[in-house]
Amino acid sequence: MIRLTDVKKSFGTNHVLRGINLHVPKGESMVVIGGSGTGKSILIKSVLGLVTPDAGEILVDGKDATKGDRDAFLARFGMLFQGGALFDSLPVWQNVAFRLMRGSLKRPKDQAREIAIEKLRRVGLKPDVADRFPAELSGGMQKRVGLARAIAAEPEIIFFDEPTTGLDPIMSGVINDLIREIVVEMGATTMTITHDMSSVRTIADKVAMLHDGVIQWTGPVKEMDTSGDPYLTQFVSGSADGPIEAVR
């Protein structure tokens, strides 16, 4: 469903992506791991067309991601943003139904609200949450609202950007389990970027280790602990000793 071939991106002298080769089969959950500042977010933004690569090819369902109808292209995607990215001035249900009230996916207001409430229920939130504002919700509830918004339009592809950032371990586990359940239920193709190993083990079918602008290792999550790759081993163990230099 997603294929990146020798994708490169630099910002001045900062060479962020140095030749990314990665493919994500349809219906598979790929988790990209790596330290902060290694280019994980730029990788996702490149697939979405928010960043234009300097070189290489990105195909989504066999078609060039940089060409064609942008609205139709983006309508295939859902996104859970790292910081929630909810609109403070809109009630929860309008946040969830945001895409359903605009553009090619536009639905009547009553129908959009119904769908929003159904998706809120799917992520464990009661209907009375629908008319609250984001500021009235806890961090965990806001993350659930973001997840409901990501799945509201039944997308084929969903991106999760650091889905458990800012959450306590228990709520992180709840969100990870929810994501896994929903991904399996929908049969969606997903890419998650994270450095939370509990998320990796819960969400992933396959894992890709991004370091120094390239994919250092990729394979099934069950092989992650026995990969023999020094970069992956150091990252998974959280050791300061290894090929990845720790900033001291």
Disulfide bonds with the S-S distance in Angstrom:
none
